[in-house]
Amino acid sequence: MNVPAPEDDDRNWQDWAAQWSIRSDTTYLNHGSFGPPSLAVRHARRDWLDRLDQQPMDVLVRQREDALRASLARLAGFVRTAADNLVLVENATFAMNTVASSFSFAPGDEVLLTDHEYGAVRRIWDRAGRRAGATVRTAELPFPPEDPQRVVDAITSAITDRTKLVVCSHVTSPTALHLPASDICRACRQREIAVCIDGPHAVGQLPLELDRLDCDFYTASCHKWLSGPLGSGFLYVHPRRQAAIEPLNLSWGRLEPDAPVSWQDEFLWTGTRDNAALAALPPAIDLVDSIGVEALSGRGHFLASYGAELIDQWSGYPPLADHRRWYGMMVCAELPPGEPLPLRNALWQRYRIEVPIIQFAGRRFVRISCHLYNTRRHVEYLSQALRELVG
Ligand SMILES: Cc1ncc(COP(=O)(O)O)c(C=O)c1O
């Protein structure tokens, strides 16, 4: 399929948009929370489930490991690391819990998060800290961020001689910012502190090169920007950390013919499940590869940024950050203060628009996500609806 320029007429993007089928009553601008899978992914997942339901023994015992290894190899090529460094899991949450339950803290040690981390990630580390007697600390990032070096400085200046691990998003959830992950990893390595990058919003949206990033752990979901099946994700573990990683659910590790021999094998069988999402991952990667991450990201960014600019025009708020430098396919725009939930509900009930309204640092934002099935009309409709509700 031909790849148009990001700002080309929406009609030129129709062939790409047709790879998805979104419910016709809905204007879907929340790919960042739950990305609908493409038709090819839905087909592959259904096919796997049909075959599984017709002959579970054959699929689970004889076909499953090969299928999962094929998905893993495909994903490893896509995120540029060796397949030996990855395990497939259900989502970033599962991956983050795995790191939190395996990481060894002594009482008094510290783990450092930023104030832009996803709420559930904070809960995971609060519990891990409580259990180990470790302290969870927070680095406040400059907002608006302005200069990437100031973001790195905010993190390094919150590091103490007790800090053992830094947990930091690649792309933040409440504010959609692309953080300078590579600089953050380098700064932590210089201080011999482990880094876990929380990356579910980066996969598919940014060209990932995990070996070059050289973090200790990378946690991700593939059901966001990669448009993989809901319930697909991965955990990357650097070779220097692999011996200490254990699955949350202990089971056989792998079935016949062998007992687990590597750290990865322990994740192959964690109890009986259908594995459809993980087996149906390759068509998602095929689609993103066929357009290219930069073209995909460029189109999503063009639409989301256009939507935010329309909102800024009537709201009078300045852009929250320089769009080109800090945002990709998700862009935030500020709204007049107020409760987020009633506004989100009104957008759905009165306009059938799905979009998150976010409260952060006492301010209210709309976070616009655009993928290949979105058009200018979707973000124009959002801007008009918001103007009627709060303008
Ligand atoms: C930054 C970040 N981390 C982690 C998660 C958790 O992802 P999942 O629910 O797919 O496990 C999310 C979900 O939106 C997120 O935005």
Ligand as a Chemical Component Dictionary entry (heavy atoms), coordinates in Angstrom:
data_LIG
# 
_chem_comp.id                   LIG 
_chem_comp.type                 NON-POLYMER 
_chem_comp.pdbx_formal_charge   0 
_chem_comp.three_letter_code    LIG 
# 
loop_
_chem_comp_atom.comp_id 
_chem_comp_atom.atom_id 
_chem_comp_atom.alt_atom_id 
_chem_comp_atom.type_symbol 
_chem_comp_atom.charge 
_chem_comp_atom.model_Cartn_x 
_chem_comp_atom.model_Cartn_y 
_chem_comp_atom.model_Cartn_z 
_chem_comp_atom.pdbx_ordinal 
LIG C1 C1 C 0 2.683  4.515  31.276 1  
LIG C2 C2 C 0 1.843  3.266  31.507 2  
LIG N1 N1 N 0 2.377  2.244  32.166 3  
LIG C3 C3 C 0 1.696  1.095  32.358 4  
LIG C4 C4 C 0 0.406  0.954  31.899 5  
LIG C5 C5 C 0 -0.323 -0.336 32.124 6  
LIG O1 O1 O 0 -0.596 -0.954 30.896 7  
LIG P1 P1 P 0 -1.477 -2.271 30.848 8  
LIG O2 O2 O 0 -2.779 -1.964 31.463 9  
LIG O3 O3 O 0 -1.556 -2.602 29.401 10 
LIG O4 O4 O 0 -0.739 -3.285 31.641 11 
LIG C6 C6 C 0 -0.205 2.007  31.231 12 
LIG C7 C7 C 0 -1.591 1.894  30.754 13 
LIG O5 O5 O 0 -2.175 2.767  30.178 14 
LIG C8 C8 C 0 0.534  3.207  31.022 15 
LIG O6 O6 O 0 -0.005 4.251  30.378 16 
# 
loop_
_chem_comp_bond.comp_id 
_chem_comp_bond.atom_id_1 
_chem_comp_bond.atom_id_2 
_chem_comp_bond.value_order 
_chem_comp_bond.pdbx_ordinal 
LIG C1 C2 SING 1  
LIG C2 N1 SING 2  
LIG C2 C8 DOUB 3  
LIG N1 C3 DOUB 4  
LIG C3 C4 SING 5  
LIG C4 C5 SING 6  
LIG C4 C6 DOUB 7  
LIG C5 O1 SING 8  
LIG O1 P1 SING 9  
LIG P1 O2 DOUB 10 
LIG P1 O3 SING 11 
LIG P1 O4 SING 12 
LIG C6 C7 SING 13 
LIG C6 C8 SING 14 
LIG C7 O5 DOUB 15 
LIG C8 O6 SING 16 
# 
